[in-house]
């Protein structure tokens, strides 16, 4: 039985200069990952009120 991935990429743009949105499949929390060359960082995705963006998770 295959183990489900903890994070799923729901948006991806670019390659060397890349931006991705990841969803935690256990909590539904969304994160923005930004990479430029060899450097990168990740942060929670926030709405306009500063609250974390949470996605609904199917088959949890």
C-alpha distance matrix in Angstrom:
0.0 3.8 6.5 9.3 12.6 15.4 18.1 18.5 21.6 23.6 26.8 27.8 31.4 32.9 31.8 34.2 35.5 32.3 31.4 28.0 27.0 23.6 22.1 20.4 17.5 18.2 22.0 22.9 25.4 26.5 27.6 29.8 29.2 32.2 32.6 35.9 36.0 34.6 35.0 32.7 32.1 30.1 31.5 30.7 31.7 34.7 36.4 40.2 40.8 38.9 36.0 32.4 30.7 27.7 25.5 24.1 20.4 18.8 16.1 16.6
3.8 0.0 3.8 6.4 9.2 12.4 14.7 15.0 18.0 20.2 23.3 24.2 27.7 29.1 28.0 30.4 31.7 28.5 27.7 24.3 23.5 20.2 19.0 17.5 15.0 16.1 19.8 20.5 22.7 23.4 24.3 26.3 25.5 28.5 28.8 32.1 32.2 31.0 31.3 29.0 28.6 26.6 28.2 27.6 28.6 31.7 33.6 37.3 38.1 36.1 33.4 29.7 27.9 25.3 23.1 22.2 18.5 17.3 15.3 15.6
6.5 3.8 0.0 3.8 6.5 9.1 11.9 13.0 16.3 18.7 21.9 22.9 26.5 28.1 27.0 29.2 30.2 26.9 25.8 22.4 21.3 17.8 16.4 14.5 12.1 12.9 16.6 17.6 19.6 20.6 21.4 23.7 23.0 26.2 26.8 30.2 30.6 29.1 29.1 26.6 25.8 23.7 25.1 24.4 25.7 28.8 30.9 34.7 35.2 33.0 30.3 26.6 25.2 22.5 20.8 20.1 16.5 16.0 14.1 13.6
9.3 6.4 3.8 0.0 3.8 6.4 8.9 9.6 13.1 15.2 18.6 20.0 23.7 25.6 25.0 27.3 27.9 24.5 23.0 19.4 18.0 14.5 12.9 11.2 8.6 10.0 13.6 14.1 16.3 17.2 18.3 20.6 20.4 23.7 24.7 28.2 28.9 27.8 27.5 24.7 23.7 21.3 22.4 21.4 22.4 25.4 27.3 31.1 31.8 29.7 27.0 23.3 21.6 19.0 17.0 16.4 12.9 12.7 11.4 10.9
12.6 9.2 6.5 3.8 0.0 3.8 5.6 6.8 10.2 12.9 15.9 17.0 20.6 22.4 21.7 23.8 24.4 20.9 19.5 16.1 14.9 11.3 10.3 8.9 7.5 9.5 12.6 12.8 14.2 14.6 15.1 17.2 16.7 20.0 20.9 24.5 25.3 24.1 23.7 20.9 19.9 17.7 19.1 18.4 19.5 22.8 25.0 28.7 29.6 27.3 24.9 21.0 19.6 17.4 15.8 16.1 13.1 13.8 13.4 12.6
15.4 12.4 9.1 6.4 3.8 0.0 3.8 6.8 10.3 12.8 15.7 17.1 20.7 22.6 22.2 24.0 24.1 20.6 18.8 15.3 13.6 9.8 8.3 5.8 5.4 6.7 9.4 10.2 11.1 12.0 12.6 15.2 15.1 18.6 20.0 23.7 24.9 23.6 22.6 19.5 18.0 15.3 16.2 15.4 16.9 19.9 22.4 26.1 26.6 24.2 21.7 17.9 16.9 14.8 13.9 14.6 11.9 13.6 13.6 11.8
18.1 14.7 11.9 8.9 5.6 3.8 0.0 3.8 6.7 9.4 12.1 13.4 16.9 19.0 18.9 20.8 20.6 17.0 15.0 11.5 9.8 6.1 5.5 4.7 5.7 8.4 10.0 9.4 9.7 9.4 9.6 11.8 11.7 15.2 16.8 20.6 22.0 21.1 20.0 16.8 15.3 12.6 13.7 13.0 14.0 17.4 19.8 23.5 24.4 22.0 19.9 16.1 14.7 13.2 12.3 13.8 11.8 13.8 14.8 13.5
18.5 15.0 13.0 9.6 6.8 6.8 3.8 0.0 3.8 6.2 9.2 10.9 14.7 17.1 17.4 19.9 19.6 15.9 13.9 10.1 8.5 5.5 5.3 6.6 6.8 10.4 11.7 10.0 10.8 9.6 10.3 11.8 12.0 15.2 16.8 20.4 22.0 21.7 20.9 17.7 16.6 14.0 15.1 14.2 14.3 17.7 19.5 23.1 24.6 22.6 20.6 16.8 14.7 13.3 11.5 12.9 11.1 12.6 14.2 13.8
21.6 18.0 16.3 13.1 10.2 10.3 6.7 3.8 0.0 3.8 5.8 7.1 10.9 13.4 14.0 16.7 16.3 12.5 10.5 6.8 5.9 4.5 6.5 9.2 10.2 13.7 14.4 12.1 12.1 9.7 9.6 9.9 9.8 12.6 14.2 17.6 19.3 19.6 18.8 15.8 15.1 12.9 14.2 13.8 13.3 16.8 18.6 21.9 23.8 22.0 20.5 17.0 14.7 14.2 12.5 14.6 13.6 15.2 17.3 17.2
23.6 20.2 18.7 15.2 12.9 12.8 9.4 6.2 3.8 0.0 3.8 7.0 10.6 13.8 15.4 18.3 17.3 13.6 11.0 7.6 5.8 5.9 6.9 10.4 11.1 14.7 14.8 11.7 12.0 9.3 10.2 10.4 11.4 13.9 16.0 19.2 21.4 22.1 21.2 18.0 17.1 14.7 15.2 14.2 12.7 15.7 16.7 19.9 22.1 20.8 19.4 16.1 13.2 12.8 10.7 12.8 12.5 14.1 16.8 17.2
26.8 23.3 21.9 18.6 15.9 15.7 12.1 9.2 5.8 3.8 0.0 3.8 6.9 10.5 12.6 15.5 14.2 10.5 8.0 5.3 5.0 7.3 9.6 13.2 14.5 18.0 17.7 14.6 14.1 10.7 10.6 9.4 10.1 11.7 13.7 16.5 18.9 20.2 19.3 16.3 15.8 14.0 14.8 14.4 12.5 15.5 16.5 19.2 21.9 20.6 19.9 16.9 14.2 14.9 13.3 15.9 16.1 17.7 20.6 20.9
27.8 24.2 22.9 20.0 17.0 17.1 13.4 10.9 7.1 7.0 3.8 0.0 3.8 6.9 8.8 11.8 10.8 7.3 5.9 4.4 6.7 9.0 12.1 15.4 17.0 20.4 20.4 17.6 16.7 13.3 12.1 10.0 9.4 10.0 11.1 13.5 15.6 17.2 16.7 14.3 14.6 13.7 15.3 15.8 14.3 17.6 18.9 21.4 24.2 22.6 22.3 19.4 17.1 18.1 16.8 19.5 19.4 21.0 23.6 23.9
31.4 27.7 26.5 23.7 20.6 20.7 16.9 14.7 10.9 10.6 6.9 3.8 0.0 3.8 7.0 9.8 8.3 5.6 5.3 6.4 9.3 12.2 15.5 18.8 20.6 24.0 23.7 20.9 19.6 16.0 14.3 11.5 10.6 9.8 10.4 11.9 14.0 16.4 16.1 14.2 15.1 14.9 16.5 17.5 15.9 18.8 20.0 21.9 25.1 23.6 23.9 21.4 19.3 20.8 19.8 22.7 23.0 24.6 27.3 27.6
32.9 29.1 28.1 25.6 22.4 22.6 19.0 17.1 13.4 13.8 10.5 6.9 3.8 0.0 3.8 6.4 5.6 4.3 6.6 8.7 12.2 14.8 18.4 21.4 23.3 26.6 26.5 24.0 22.5 18.9 16.8 13.6 11.8 10.0 9.3 9.7 11.2 14.0 14.4 13.3 15.1 15.9 18.1 19.8 18.5 21.5 23.0 24.8 27.9 26.2 26.7 24.2 22.5 24.1 23.3 26.2 26.2 27.9 30.4 30.5
31.8 28.0 27.0 25.0 21.7 22.2 18.9 17.4 14.0 15.4 12.6 8.8 7.0 3.8 0.0 3.8 5.4 5.0 8.3 10.1 13.8 15.7 19.3 21.8 23.8 26.9 27.2 25.1 23.7 20.3 17.8 14.9 12.3 10.5 8.5 8.6 8.9 11.5 12.7 12.2 14.7 16.0 18.8 20.9 20.4 23.6 25.6 27.5 30.4 28.3 28.7 26.0 24.5 25.8 25.1 27.8 27.5 29.0 31.1 31.2
34.2 30.4 29.2 27.3 23.8 24.0 20.8 19.9 16.7 18.3 15.5 11.8 9.8 6.4 3.8 0.0 3.8 5.7 9.5 12.0 15.8 17.6 21.4 23.6 25.9 28.8 28.9 27.1 25.2 21.9 19.0 15.8 12.8 10.1 7.2 5.9 5.4 8.5 10.0 10.6 13.7 15.8 18.8 21.5 21.3 24.5 26.7 28.4 31.1 28.8 29.5 27.0 26.0 27.6 27.3 30.3 30.0 31.8 33.9 33.6
35.5 31.7 30.2 27.9 24.4 24.1 20.6 19.6 16.3 17.3 14.2 10.8 8.3 5.6 5.4 3.8 0.0 3.8 7.1 10.4 14.1 16.5 20.3 22.7 25.3 28.1 27.8 25.7 23.5 20.0 17.1 13.6 11.0 7.9 5.8 4.5 6.4 9.7 9.8 9.6 12.2 14.1 16.6 19.2 18.7 21.6 23.6 25.0 27.9 25.7 26.7 24.5 23.6 25.6 25.6 28.8 29.0 31.1 33.5 33.1
32.3 28.5 26.9 24.5 20.9 20.6 17.0 15.9 12.5 13.6 10.5 7.3 5.6 4.3 5.0 5.7 3.8 0.0 3.8 6.7 10.4 12.8 16.5 19.1 21.6 24.5 24.2 22.1 20.1 16.6 13.8 10.5 8.1 5.9 5.1 6.4 8.7 10.9 10.5 9.1 10.8 11.9 14.3 16.5 15.8 19.0 21.1 22.9 25.7 23.5 24.1 21.6 20.4 22.2 22.0 25.1 25.2 27.3 29.7 29.3
31.4 27.7 25.8 23.0 19.5 18.8 15.0 13.9 10.5 11.0 8.0 5.9 5.3 6.6 8.3 9.5 7.1 3.8 0.0 3.8 7.0 9.9 13.6 16.4 19.1 21.9 21.2 18.9 16.8 13.1 10.5 7.1 5.8 4.6 6.4 8.8 11.8 13.4 12.1 9.6 9.9 9.9 11.6 13.2 12.2 15.3 17.3 19.3 22.1 20.0 20.5 18.0 16.7 18.5 18.5 21.8 22.2 24.5 27.1 26.6
28.0 24.3 22.4 19.4 16.1 15.3 11.5 10.1 6.8 7.6 5.3 4.4 6.4 8.7 10.1 12.0 10.4 6.7 3.8 0.0 3.8 6.3 10.0 13.0 15.4 18.4 17.9 15.5 13.8 10.3 8.2 5.8 5.1 6.5 8.7 11.8 14.3 15.3 14.0 11.0 10.6 9.3 10.9 11.8 10.8 14.3 16.4 19.0 21.5 19.4 19.1 16.2 14.5 15.8 15.3 18.5 18.6 20.8 23.3 22.9
27.0 23.5 21.3 18.0 14.9 13.6 9.8 8.5 5.9 5.8 5.0 6.7 9.3 12.2 13.8 15.8 14.1 10.4 7.0 3.8 0.0 3.8 6.8 10.1 12.6 15.5 14.6 12.0 10.3 6.7 5.6 4.7 6.2 8.9 11.8 15.1 17.8 18.4 16.7 13.3 11.9 9.4 9.8 9.5 8.2 11.7 13.6 16.6 18.8 16.9 16.1 12.9 11.0 12.0 11.6 14.8 15.2 17.8 20.5 19.9
23.6 20.2 17.8 14.5 11.3 9.8 6.1 5.5 4.5 5.9 7.3 9.0 12.2 14.8 15.7 17.6 16.5 12.8 9.9 6.3 3.8 0.0 3.8 6.7 9.2 12.0 11.7 9.5 8.3 5.7 5.1 6.4 7.3 10.8 13.3 17.0 19.2 19.2 17.6 14.0 12.4 9.5 10.1 9.4 9.2 12.8 15.1 18.5 20.1 17.9 16.5 12.8 11.1 11.0 10.5 13.3 12.9 15.5 17.8 16.8
22.1 19.0 16.4 12.9 10.3 8.3 5.5 5.3 6.5 6.9 9.6 12.1 15.5 18.4 19.3 21.4 20.3 16.5 13.6 10.0 6.8 3.8 0.0 3.8 5.9 8.7 8.3 5.9 5.7 4.6 6.4 9.1 10.7 14.4 17.0 20.7 22.9 22.7 21.0 17.4 15.3 11.9 11.7 9.9 9.8 12.8 14.7 18.4 19.5 17.5 15.3 11.6 9.6 8.3 7.4 9.9 9.3 12.2 14.4 13.3
20.4 17.5 14.5 11.2 8.9 5.8 4.7 6.6 9.2 10.4 13.2 15.4 18.8 21.4 21.8 23.6 22.7 19.1 16.4 13.0 10.1 6.7 3.8 0.0 3.8 5.5 5.6 5.1 5.4 6.5 8.0 11.4 12.6 16.4 18.8 22.6 24.6 23.7 22.0 18.4 16.1 12.7 12.4 10.6 11.6 14.4 16.6 20.4 20.9 18.6 16.0 12.2 11.0 9.1 8.8 10.5 9.1 12.1 13.5 11.5
17.5 15.0 12.1 8.6 7.5 5.4 5.7 6.8 10.2 11.1 14.5 17.0 20.6 23.3 23.8 25.9 25.3 21.6 19.1 15.4 12.6 9.2 5.9 3.8 0.0 3.8 5.9 5.6 7.9 9.4 11.6 14.7 15.8 19.6 21.8 25.5 27.3 26.6 25.2 21.7 19.6 16.3 16.2 14.2 14.8 17.3 19.1 22.9 23.3 21.4 18.5 14.9 13.2 10.4 9.0 9.2 6.7 9.0 9.9 8.1
18.2 16.1 12.9 10.0 9.5 6.7 8.4 10.4 13.7 14.7 18.0 20.4 24.0 26.6 26.9 28.8 28.1 24.5 21.9 18.4 15.5 12.0 8.7 5.5 3.8 0.0 3.8 6.0 8.3 11.0 13.2 16.7 18.0 21.8 24.1 27.9 29.7 28.6 26.9 23.5 21.0 17.6 17.1 14.9 16.0 18.1 19.9 23.7 23.5 21.5 18.3 14.9 13.9 10.9 10.3 10.1 7.7 10.2 10.3 7.3
22.0 19.8 16.6 13.6 12.6 9.4 10.0 11.7 14.4 14.8 17.7 20.4 23.7 26.5 27.2 28.9 27.8 24.2 21.2 17.9 14.6 11.7 8.3 5.6 5.9 3.8 0.0 3.8 5.5 8.9 11.5 15.3 17.2 21.0 23.7 27.4 29.6 28.7 26.6 23.0 20.1 16.5 15.1 12.3 13.4 14.9 16.7 20.4 19.9 18.0 14.6 11.4 10.8 7.7 8.3 8.8 7.9 11.3 12.3 9.3
22.9 20.5 17.6 14.1 12.8 10.2 9.4 10.0 12.1 11.7 14.6 17.6 20.9 24.0 25.1 27.1 25.7 22.1 18.9 15.5 12.0 9.5 5.9 5.1 5.6 6.0 3.8 0.0 3.8 6.4 9.7 13.2 15.6 19.3 22.2 25.9 28.3 27.9 25.8 22.1 19.4 15.7 14.3 11.3 11.3 12.9 14.2 18.0 18.1 16.5 13.4 10.0 8.2 5.0 4.7 6.1 6.1 9.8 11.9 9.9
25.4 22.7 19.6 16.3 14.2 11.1 9.7 10.8 12.1 12.0 14.1 16.7 19.6 22.5 23.7 25.2 23.5 20.1 16.8 13.8 10.3 8.3 5.7 5.4 7.9 8.3 5.5 3.8 0.0 3.8 6.7 10.4 13.0 16.6 19.7 23.3 26.0 25.4 23.0 19.3 16.3 12.5 10.7 7.5 8.0 9.8 11.8 15.6 15.7 13.5 10.7 7.0 6.1 4.6 6.4 9.1 9.8 13.5 15.7 13.6
26.5 23.4 20.6 17.2 14.6 12.0 9.4 9.6 9.7 9.3 10.7 13.3 16.0 18.9 20.3 21.9 20.0 16.6 13.1 10.3 6.7 5.7 4.6 6.5 9.4 11.0 8.9 6.4 3.8 0.0 3.8 7.0 9.9 13.3 16.6 20.2 23.0 22.8 20.5 16.7 14.0 10.4 8.8 6.1 5.4 8.3 10.4 14.2 15.1 13.0 11.0 7.3 5.6 6.0 7.1 10.5 11.4 14.9 17.5 16.0
27.6 24.3 21.4 18.3 15.1 12.6 9.6 10.3 9.6 10.2 10.6 12.1 14.3 16.8 17.8 19.0 17.1 13.8 10.5 8.2 5.6 5.1 6.4 8.0 11.6 13.2 11.5 9.7 6.7 3.8 0.0 3.8 6.4 9.9 13.2 16.7 19.5 19.3 16.8 13.0 10.2 6.6 5.5 4.3 4.8 8.6 11.6 14.9 16.1 13.4 12.3 8.9 8.3 9.6 10.8 14.3 14.8 18.1 20.5 18.9
29.8 26.3 23.7 20.6 17.2 15.2 11.8 11.8 9.9 10.4 9.4 10.0 11.5 13.6 14.9 15.8 13.6 10.5 7.1 5.8 4.7 6.4 9.1 11.4 14.7 16.7 15.3 13.2 10.4 7.0 3.8 0.0 3.8 6.5 10.1 13.4 16.5 16.7 14.2 10.6 8.3 5.6 5.5 6.1 5.7 9.4 12.2 14.9 16.8 14.2 14.1 11.2 10.6 12.6 13.6 17.2 17.9 20.9 23.5 22.2
29.2 25.5 23.0 20.4 16.7 15.1 11.7 12.0 9.8 11.4 10.1 9.4 10.6 11.8 12.3 12.8 11.0 8.1 5.8 5.1 6.2 7.3 10.7 12.6 15.8 18.0 17.2 15.6 13.0 9.9 6.4 3.8 0.0 3.8 6.7 10.4 13.1 13.1 10.9 7.2 5.7 4.3 6.7 8.8 9.4 13.0 15.9 18.5 20.4 17.6 17.6 14.7 14.2 15.8 16.5 19.9 20.0 22.8 25.0 23.8
32.2 28.5 26.2 23.7 20.0 18.6 15.2 15.2 12.6 13.9 11.7 10.0 9.8 10.0 10.5 10.1 7.9 5.9 4.6 6.5 8.9 10.8 14.4 16.4 19.6 21.8 21.0 19.3 16.6 13.3 9.9 6.5 3.8 0.0 3.8 6.9 10.1 10.8 8.5 5.4 5.5 6.4 8.8 11.6 11.7 14.9 17.6 19.6 21.8 19.1 19.8 17.3 17.0 19.1 19.8 23.2 23.5 26.3 28.6 27.5
32.6 28.8 26.8 24.7 20.9 20.0 16.8 16.8 14.2 16.0 13.7 11.1 10.4 9.3 8.5 7.2 5.8 5.1 6.4 8.7 11.8 13.3 17.0 18.8 21.8 24.1 23.7 22.2 19.7 16.6 13.2 10.1 6.7 3.8 0.0 3.8 6.4 7.2 5.7 4.1 6.6 8.9 12.0 15.0 15.5 18.7 21.4 23.3 25.5 22.8 23.5 21.0 20.7 22.5 23.0 26.3 26.2 28.7 30.8 29.8
35.9 32.1 30.2 28.2 24.5 23.7 20.6 20.4 17.6 19.2 16.5 13.5 11.9 9.7 8.6 5.9 4.5 6.4 8.8 11.8 15.1 17.0 20.7 22.6 25.5 27.9 27.4 25.9 23.3 20.2 16.7 13.4 10.4 6.9 3.8 0.0 3.8 6.2 5.5 6.2 9.3 12.2 15.0 18.2 18.5 21.4 23.9 25.4 27.8 25.2 26.3 24.1 23.9 25.9 26.5 29.8 29.8 32.3 34.4 33.5
36.0 32.2 30.6 28.9 25.3 24.9 22.0 22.0 19.3 21.4 18.9 15.6 14.0 11.2 8.9 5.4 6.4 8.7 11.8 14.3 17.8 19.2 22.9 24.6 27.3 29.7 29.6 28.3 26.0 23.0 19.5 16.5 13.1 10.1 6.4 3.8 0.0 3.8 5.7 7.9 11.6 14.7 17.9 21.2 21.8 24.8 27.5 29.1 31.4 28.7 29.7 27.3 27.1 28.9 29.2 32.4 32.1 34.3 36.2 35.3
34.6 31.0 29.1 27.8 24.1 23.6 21.1 21.7 19.6 22.1 20.2 17.2 16.4 14.0 11.5 8.5 9.7 10.9 13.4 15.3 18.4 19.2 22.7 23.7 26.6 28.6 28.7 27.9 25.4 22.8 19.3 16.7 13.1 10.8 7.2 6.2 3.8 0.0 3.8 6.8 10.5 13.8 17.3 20.8 22.0 25.1 28.2 30.0 31.9 28.9 29.7 27.1 27.2 28.8 29.3 32.4 31.8 34.1 35.7 34.6
35.0 31.3 29.1 27.5 23.7 22.6 20.0 20.9 18.8 21.2 19.3 16.7 16.1 14.4 12.7 10.0 9.8 10.5 12.1 14.0 16.7 17.6 21.0 22.0 25.2 26.9 26.6 25.8 23.0 20.5 16.8 14.2 10.9 8.5 5.7 5.5 5.7 3.8 0.0 3.8 7.2 10.8 14.1 17.7 19.1 22.0 25.2 26.9 28.6 25.5 26.4 24.1 24.5 26.3 27.3 30.5 30.3 32.9 34.6 33.2
32.7 29.0 26.6 24.7 20.9 19.5 16.8 17.7 15.8 18.0 16.3 14.3 14.2 13.3 12.2 10.6 9.6 9.1 9.6 11.0 13.3 14.0 17.4 18.4 21.7 23.5 23.0 22.1 19.3 16.7 13.0 10.6 7.2 5.4 4.1 6.2 7.9 6.8 3.8 0.0 3.8 7.2 10.5 14.0 15.5 18.5 21.7 23.7 25.4 22.3 22.9 20.4 20.8 22.5 23.5 26.8 26.7 29.4 31.2 29.8
32.1 28.6 25.8 23.7 19.9 18.0 15.3 16.6 15.1 17.1 15.8 14.6 15.1 15.1 14.7 13.7 12.2 10.8 9.9 10.6 11.9 12.4 15.3 16.1 19.6 21.0 20.1 19.4 16.3 14.0 10.2 8.3 5.7 5.5 6.6 9.3 11.6 10.5 7.2 3.8 0.0 3.8 6.9 10.6 12.4 15.4 18.8 20.9 22.2 18.9 19.5 17.0 17.8 19.6 21.0 24.4 24.4 27.4 29.3 27.6
30.1 26.6 23.7 21.3 17.7 15.3 12.6 14.0 12.9 14.7 14.0 13.7 14.9 15.9 16.0 15.8 14.1 11.9 9.9 9.3 9.4 9.5 11.9 12.7 16.3 17.6 16.5 15.7 12.5 10.4 6.6 5.6 4.3 6.4 8.9 12.2 14.7 13.8 10.8 7.2 3.8 0.0 3.8 7.1 9.2 12.4 15.9 18.4 19.6 16.3 16.3 13.6 14.2 15.9 17.4 20.8 20.9 24.1 26.0 24.2
31.5 28.2 25.1 22.4 19.1 16.2 13.7 15.1 14.2 15.2 14.8 15.3 16.5 18.1 18.8 18.8 16.6 14.3 11.6 10.9 9.8 10.1 11.7 12.4 16.2 17.1 15.1 14.3 10.7 8.8 5.5 5.5 6.7 8.8 12.0 15.0 17.9 17.3 14.1 10.5 6.9 3.8 0.0 3.8 6.4 9.0 12.7 15.2 16.0 12.6 12.6 10.2 11.5 13.5 15.7 19.2 19.9 23.4 25.5 23.5
30.7 27.6 24.4 21.4 18.4 15.4 13.0 14.2 13.8 14.2 14.4 15.8 17.5 19.8 20.9 21.5 19.2 16.5 13.2 11.8 9.5 9.4 9.9 10.6 14.2 14.9 12.3 11.3 7.5 6.1 4.3 6.1 8.8 11.6 15.0 18.2 21.2 20.8 17.7 14.0 10.6 7.1 3.8 0.0 3.8 6.2 9.9 12.9 13.4 10.1 9.4 6.5 7.8 9.9 12.5 15.9 17.0 20.6 23.0 20.9
31.7 28.6 25.7 22.4 19.5 16.9 14.0 14.3 13.3 12.7 12.5 14.3 15.9 18.5 20.4 21.3 18.7 15.8 12.2 10.8 8.2 9.2 9.8 11.6 14.8 16.0 13.4 11.3 8.0 5.4 4.8 5.7 9.4 11.7 15.5 18.5 21.8 22.0 19.1 15.5 12.4 9.2 6.4 3.8 0.0 3.8 6.9 10.1 11.4 8.9 8.4 5.8 5.8 8.8 11.0 14.7 16.4 19.9 22.7 21.2
34.7 31.7 28.8 25.4 22.8 19.9 17.4 17.7 16.8 15.7 15.5 17.6 18.8 21.5 23.6 24.5 21.6 19.0 15.3 14.3 11.7 12.8 12.8 14.4 17.3 18.1 14.9 12.9 9.8 8.3 8.6 9.4 13.0 14.9 18.7 21.4 24.8 25.1 22.0 18.5 15.4 12.4 9.0 6.2 3.8 0.0 3.8 6.7 7.6 5.2 5.2 4.4 5.4 9.1 12.0 15.5 17.9 21.4 24.4 22.7
36.4 33.6 30.9 27.3 25.0 22.4 19.8 19.5 18.6 16.7 16.5 18.9 20.0 23.0 25.6 26.7 23.6 21.1 17.3 16.4 13.6 15.1 14.7 16.6 19.1 19.9 16.7 14.2 11.8 10.4 11.6 12.2 15.9 17.6 21.4 23.9 27.5 28.2 25.2 21.7 18.8 15.9 12.7 9.9 6.9 3.8 0.0 3.8 5.4 5.3 5.5 6.3 6.0 9.6 12.1 15.4 18.3 21.6 24.9 23.6
40.2 37.3 34.7 31.1 28.7 26.1 23.5 23.1 21.9 19.9 19.2 21.4 21.9 24.8 27.5 28.4 25.0 22.9 19.3 19.0 16.6 18.5 18.4 20.4 22.9 23.7 20.4 18.0 15.6 14.2 14.9 14.9 18.5 19.6 23.3 25.4 29.1 30.0 26.9 23.7 20.9 18.4 15.2 12.9 10.1 6.7 3.8 0.0 3.8 5.5 7.5 9.6 9.8 13.3 15.7 18.8 21.9 25.1 28.4 27.2
40.8 38.1 35.2 31.8 29.6 26.6 24.4 24.6 23.8 22.1 21.9 24.2 25.1 27.9 30.4 31.1 27.9 25.7 22.1 21.5 18.8 20.1 19.5 20.9 23.3 23.5 19.9 18.1 15.7 15.1 16.1 16.8 20.4 21.8 25.5 27.8 31.4 31.9 28.6 25.4 22.2 19.6 16.0 13.4 11.4 7.6 5.4 3.8 0.0 3.8 5.6 8.9 10.2 13.4 16.3 19.1 22.2 25.6 28.7 27.1
38.9 36.1 33.0 29.7 27.3 24.2 22.0 22.6 22.0 20.8 20.6 22.6 23.6 26.2 28.3 28.8 25.7 23.5 20.0 19.4 16.9 17.9 17.5 18.6 21.4 21.5 18.0 16.5 13.5 13.0 13.4 14.2 17.6 19.1 22.8 25.2 28.7 28.9 25.5 22.3 18.9 16.3 12.6 10.1 8.9 5.2 5.3 5.5 3.8 0.0 3.8 6.7 9.0 12.3 15.6 18.7 21.4 25.0 27.8 26.0
36.0 33.4 30.3 27.0 24.9 21.7 19.9 20.6 20.5 19.4 19.9 22.3 23.9 26.7 28.7 29.5 26.7 24.1 20.5 19.1 16.1 16.5 15.3 16.0 18.5 18.3 14.6 13.4 10.7 11.0 12.3 14.1 17.6 19.8 23.5 26.3 29.7 29.7 26.4 22.9 19.5 16.3 12.6 9.4 8.4 5.2 5.5 7.5 5.6 3.8 0.0 3.8 6.5 9.1 12.7 15.5 18.2 21.8 24.5 22.5
32.4 29.7 26.6 23.3 21.0 17.9 16.1 16.8 17.0 16.1 16.9 19.4 21.4 24.2 26.0 27.0 24.5 21.6 18.0 16.2 12.9 12.8 11.6 12.2 14.9 14.9 11.4 10.0 7.0 7.3 8.9 11.2 14.7 17.3 21.0 24.1 27.3 27.1 24.1 20.4 17.0 13.6 10.2 6.5 5.8 4.4 6.3 9.6 8.9 6.7 3.8 0.0 3.8 6.2 9.8 13.0 15.2 18.9 21.5 19.5
30.7 27.9 25.2 21.6 19.6 16.9 14.7 14.7 14.7 13.2 14.2 17.1 19.3 22.5 24.5 26.0 23.6 20.4 16.7 14.5 11.0 11.1 9.6 11.0 13.2 13.9 10.8 8.2 6.1 5.6 8.3 10.6 14.2 17.0 20.7 23.9 27.1 27.2 24.5 20.8 17.8 14.2 11.5 7.8 5.8 5.4 6.0 9.8 10.2 9.0 6.5 3.8 0.0 3.8 6.7 10.1 12.6 16.2 19.2 17.7
27.7 25.3 22.5 19.0 17.4 14.8 13.2 13.3 14.2 12.8 14.9 18.1 20.8 24.1 25.8 27.6 25.6 22.2 18.5 15.8 12.0 11.0 8.3 9.1 10.4 10.9 7.7 5.0 4.6 6.0 9.6 12.6 15.8 19.1 22.5 25.9 28.9 28.8 26.3 22.5 19.6 15.9 13.5 9.9 8.8 9.1 9.6 13.3 13.4 12.3 9.1 6.2 3.8 0.0 3.8 6.7 9.1 12.8 15.6 14.0
25.5 23.1 20.8 17.0 15.8 13.9 12.3 11.5 12.5 10.7 13.3 16.8 19.8 23.3 25.1 27.3 25.6 22.0 18.5 15.3 11.6 10.5 7.4 8.8 9.0 10.3 8.3 4.7 6.4 7.1 10.8 13.6 16.5 19.8 23.0 26.5 29.2 29.3 27.3 23.5 21.0 17.4 15.7 12.5 11.0 12.0 12.1 15.7 16.3 15.6 12.7 9.8 6.7 3.8 0.0 3.8 6.3 9.6 12.8 12.0
24.1 22.2 20.1 16.4 16.1 14.6 13.8 12.9 14.6 12.8 15.9 19.5 22.7 26.2 27.8 30.3 28.8 25.1 21.8 18.5 14.8 13.3 9.9 10.5 9.2 10.1 8.8 6.1 9.1 10.5 14.3 17.2 19.9 23.2 26.3 29.8 32.4 32.4 30.5 26.8 24.4 20.8 19.2 15.9 14.7 15.5 15.4 18.8 19.1 18.7 15.5 13.0 10.1 6.7 3.8 0.0 3.8 6.6 9.8 9.4
20.4 18.5 16.5 12.9 13.1 11.9 11.8 11.1 13.6 12.5 16.1 19.4 23.0 26.2 27.5 30.0 29.0 25.2 22.2 18.6 15.2 12.9 9.3 9.1 6.7 7.7 7.9 6.1 9.8 11.4 14.8 17.9 20.0 23.5 26.2 29.8 32.1 31.8 30.3 26.7 24.4 20.9 19.9 17.0 16.4 17.9 18.3 21.9 22.2 21.4 18.2 15.2 12.6 9.1 6.3 3.8 0.0 3.8 6.6 6.1
18.8 17.3 16.0 12.7 13.8 13.6 13.8 12.6 15.2 14.1 17.7 21.0 24.6 27.9 29.0 31.8 31.1 27.3 24.5 20.8 17.8 15.5 12.2 12.1 9.0 10.2 11.3 9.8 13.5 14.9 18.1 20.9 22.8 26.3 28.7 32.3 34.3 34.1 32.9 29.4 27.4 24.1 23.4 20.6 19.9 21.4 21.6 25.1 25.6 25.0 21.8 18.9 16.2 12.8 9.6 6.6 3.8 0.0 3.8 5.7
16.1 15.3 14.1 11.4 13.4 13.6 14.8 14.2 17.3 16.8 20.6 23.6 27.3 30.4 31.1 33.9 33.5 29.7 27.1 23.3 20.5 17.8 14.4 13.5 9.9 10.3 12.3 11.9 15.7 17.5 20.5 23.5 25.0 28.6 30.8 34.4 36.2 35.7 34.6 31.2 29.3 26.0 25.5 23.0 22.7 24.4 24.9 28.4 28.7 27.8 24.5 21.5 19.2 15.6 12.8 9.8 6.6 3.8 0.0 3.8
16.6 15.6 13.6 10.9 12.6 11.8 13.5 13.8 17.2 17.2 20.9 23.9 27.6 30.5 31.2 33.6 33.1 29.3 26.6 22.9 19.9 16.8 13.3 11.5 8.1 7.3 9.3 9.9 13.6 16.0 18.9 22.2 23.8 27.5 29.8 33.5 35.3 34.6 33.2 29.8 27.6 24.2 23.5 20.9 21.2 22.7 23.6 27.2 27.1 26.0 22.5 19.5 17.7 14.0 12.0 9.4 6.1 5.7 3.8 0.0
